[in-house]
């Protein structure tokens, strides 16, 4: 009889499925049964349910709140707060929905503005201040808005043309016997990106050092850039070819030869000390 009574009491006593407390722990608490669940998951404290609803609404305010077990929709009724609050809620939801698109637009606009500024500075740097500003003043706005941002894009794309790799392939194919796996193309890295964007400044500086007698800024920049690309390509081909020869001529020793060589070197060093 005592066992049956205990079982019946455990069934009758209300348990909160959020905090697992009973009606004996807090007799003044308000209880709800908001869904189709039965048994131990039927009852819940009003305060616990409010906290759980706040957590769910913080994650998603558009989808209806459902019970995780029986999937019944909770009947949540909000009080009317007036037209102004309804209007502000619509504005808040609209701004929240447009947030990612606005951030993407600002990011794209910042990149475009940076490319436009970089193109204008490059024109002034290569052609000279007077001729560069005069050229941009005479050009149409549409040409400036589309042409100036394309300058850094073309510089970066030009960096992807690896003409020195083709020269190395021909060199290794016709004038060198050892064969290693072919040169793998490299993706655009931060080093290549910085080199592409710094190329106009390097071309202008090289032109001033190698061709100081030229009065035209554009001719000096073109000749300086060509000389820089040629010199850098020759040195890069030579360096990579030497690394290729070094790797092609490497040897791997037998383990027994290495162990035999170590005592000999130790004996030679002792004899030298004596």
N, C-alpha and C positions, 0 to 999 in steps of 0.2 A: 504493500500500500504506500509506504514512504517513497519507494522508487517511482511508482506511477505518479504520485503527487509532485515529485521533483521534476519529472519529465513534463507534466502538464504545466507546471509553473514556468519552466524554461521556455515552453512554447508560447505561453500567454504573455510573458514579460517582453516588452518592446526593446529591441536592440537597434542601435543606430549603425548603419553599414558604413558610415564615414569614420566616426571616432570610436565605435564598438562599445559605447556606454549604454547602460540600461536606464529605465525609468526610475529605478531605485537610486541611481547615482545622483540624479538631478530631477526631483519630482516636479519642479516648476517649469521645466523645459517644454517647449511646444513641439509636437510631433506631427509628421505628415506621412501620407502614403501616396506619393505622386505618380506611381506607375502601376503596371499589372503584376509586379513581382509579389511573391508570397513567401511566407516563412521568415527566415532571419534577415532577408534583404527587403522586406516590405516597408519597414519603418525607417525614418531618418529625422534627425533634429532639424528644425527650421533654420537655425543658425548655421549648422553644418552644410545644409543644402544651399543656403545663400552663398557661403564661401566657395563651395564646389561650382556653383553657377558662375560666380565672378571669375574663377580660373578658366572655365570653358569659354566664356564670352571674351576673355582677354585673348584667347587663341583665335577665335573665329566668331565674328558678330553677325554674319549673314546666315550661316547654316542653323537650322533649328536644333535645340538641345534635346538629345534623346537619352534614354536609359541604356547603359552599356550591356545590360543583361536581356531585358525583354524588348528593347528597342522602341518603347513607347515614348511619344513626344511629350515633354513636359509642357503643361499649360502655364506659361509665364505671361502675366499681364502687367504692363507698365502703366503707371498713372499718366494722364495727360498733363503736359507741362506748358502748353501754349504753342502758338505758331512760330514764335521766335526760336524756341528751342528745337522745334522740328526742322526749321530752316538751317540752323547751325549744325544739326546732326547730318543733314544732307550734304552740307558743305564739307564737314569733317570726313564723311565717307568718300566724297569725290576726291578730296585732296589725298586721302590715304591710298585710293586706287591709282591716282595719277603720279604718286611719288616715284615709283621705279622708272616710269617713262620720262618724268621730268629730270631725274638724275642722269639718265642716259643721254637726254638731249643736252644738258649742261656739259657733260663729259665730251660729247661729240663737238659741241660748240667751242669748248676750250681747246681741243686738239686742232680744230679748223683755224681758230684765231692764232694759235701758236705757229701753225704752218704758214699762215698768211704773213705774219710778222717776220718769220724766218726768211720767207721768199723776198720780202721787201728789203730786208737788211742785206741779203745776198746780192741782189741787184745793185744796190748802192756800193757794196764792197767790191764787186767785180768790175763794174763800169765806171766807178768814181762817183763822188757825191753829186757833182753838178749834172753830169750826163745821166746818172741813174734817176735822180729826182725829175729831170726834164722828160725822160722817157716815160716814167710812170704818170706824169701829169698829162701827157699827150695821149696815152693809151685809154681805151674805153673802160668804164667801170666793170663791165662783164668780163673783159679780158683779164683785168687785174684780179677780180674775185676768183676766177678759175685758173689763171696761169700762175699766180704767185704761190698758192698752196701746193701746186704740182711740182715745184722745184725740189722740196725735200723728198717728195715721193719718188721722183726720178733719180735723185741721188741714192736713195736706199735701194731702188731696183737696180741701178747700175752697179752697186756693190755686190749684187748676187751673180753678176757675170764674172766668172772665175777663169779668165783667159790664160792665166799662168798654169792652171792645172792641165789644160790641153797641151801646152808646150812641154810640160813634164812627161805627159803620156807619150808624146812623140819621141822625146829624148830617150826615155826608157825602152821604148819599143825598137828603135833603130840603132842606138849607139851604146846600149848597155845590156850585158848578158843576163845577170841574175834577175829573176822574175819574182816579184812579190804581188800580193793582191792589189788590184787597181785602186787608185785614189778615190775615196768615198766623198761625195759632195757634202759640204758642211752647211748647216742651216744658219740663218742670220742670227748672230749673237749680239750681245750688248757691245762687244768690242767692234764688230763690223758696223753696228748702227752709229756708234760714236764716230768712227772713221768716216762714214758717209756724210754725216752732218758737219764734220770739221773740214771736209775736203775743200770747200771754197776758200776758207781762211788759209789753209795750207797752200793752195794754188796761188793765192795773191802774194803770200810771203815768199814762196819759192820764185815767183816771177820777179819780185823786187830784188832778190839776191842774185839770180842768174842773168836777168835781162834788165839791168838798170837803165840802159840807154834808150829803151822804148818809151815813148811818151803816152801811148794808148794804154789805159788801164785794162781794157778788155783783152788786147793782144798779150800783154804781160801775164794776165791771169790764165789765158788759154795755154800759152807756152809753158808757164810754170806748172800748171796742172798736168800737162802732157809729160813734162820732164819728171815730175814727181811720180806719176803712175809708172812710167818706164823704169826709172831707177828702183822703185820699190818692187816692181814685178821681177826685175832681174835678180835682185838680192833675195827675194822670196823663193824664186826658182832654184837659185844656187843653194840656199839654206836647206830647202826640202830635199834636194838631190843629195846633199851630203848626209842628211839624216837617213835617206834611203840606202846609200852606200854603207853607212855604219850598221844599219839593221841587217842588210843583206850579207855583210861579212861577219856577223856574230857567230860564235861557236859555243857549244854546250859541252862541258867536260864530263867525263865519267866520274862517278862518285869515288871509285878506288883511286883514280889519279889525283883527285883533290885531297884525299886523306894521305896519300903518299907524298904529296908536295908540301903539306904543312909541317911534318917533322923535319924535312930538309931545310926549309926556310928557318925554322927555329934553331937548328944546328948551325947554320951559316951565321945567324945573328950572334949566337954565343961565341963562335970562333972569332968573329970580328971584334967582340969586346975584349977577349983575351989578347 
